[in-house]
Amino acid sequence: MFATALIVFREVLEAALIVGIVAAATRGIPARERWIGAGIAAGLVGSLLVAGGAEAISQLAQGMGQELFNASILGIAVVMLAWHNIWMSIHGRELAQNARSVSDEIRSGAKELSVLAVVVAVAVLREGSETVLFLYGVAVSGNSSAAPMAIGAAIGLAGGVAVGWFLFAGLLRIPLKWFFSATSFLVLLLAAGMAAQAARFLIQADVLPALASPVWDTSALVSNSSLAGKALQGLVGYDAQPSGMQLAFFTTVIVAIAAGMAWARRRAASSA
């Protein structure tokens, strides 16, 4: 039961952290709950479908289908998060200055929320499918009965969701004049971390060279399998033994998104 609770908690934790940041980053935009809820529901349904077809996916591309699939969904999430930060670089100040009475364009927020719904769905899809596969493997092996597994999974799920909620509540305590800058910074790190994780999967699939592996090793301080390592992986793509290609992806995404935000602000200023 404890092992099941721990594994489920670690998997749910990563998705919950992303959902918490997304929920906080959409502060001031009406109807966000419906979009985020839709993203979670889509991710859960997708998790079951992916888990059911896991064997077929893993056999694609000469046995590297799972790595390519993971890299693809992470790439989608990076693009969506980049769009969010560029959008917020234009509209964030208006939301901060006039959170209760904003323009019709921002008040609807349809395009912005649909983009972030995809990010939520991808996060839940990735972690949910891994959780379902783990629980299925334990059940098939017969190492644990159904009741302790169900209790452990429920404890792990509740713990992961609670941590995501506390992150969300903590972000809401940031004064509004700094709030959007803080959440944009978190989203920037989140996107860069996902890009680094995508690079790791592409390296495993022999699509990209590692360049240097590892560049450093911090396993003695924070291992990838620890709770702290899992939380940092969800937030910034932490890897105790990163390759040079992972660091290159991380840096490139940060520079690209920052440049896009600066360009969007200049364009908005010139239009005004």
Secondary structure, 3 states (H helix, E strand, C coil): CHHHHHHHHHHHHHHHHHHHHHHHHCCCCCCHHHHHHHHHHHHHHHHHHHHHCHHHHHCHHHHCHHHHHHHHHHHHHHHHHHHHHHHHHHHHHHHHHCCCCCCHHHHHCHHHHHHHHHHHHHHHHHHHHHHHHHHHHHHHHCCCCHHHHHHHHHHHHHHHHHHHHHHHHHHHCCCHHHHHHHHHHHHHHHHHHHHHHHHHHHHHCCCCCCCCCCCCCCCCCCCCCCHHHHHHHHHHCCCCCCCHHHHHHHHHHHHHHHHHHHHHHHHHHHHC
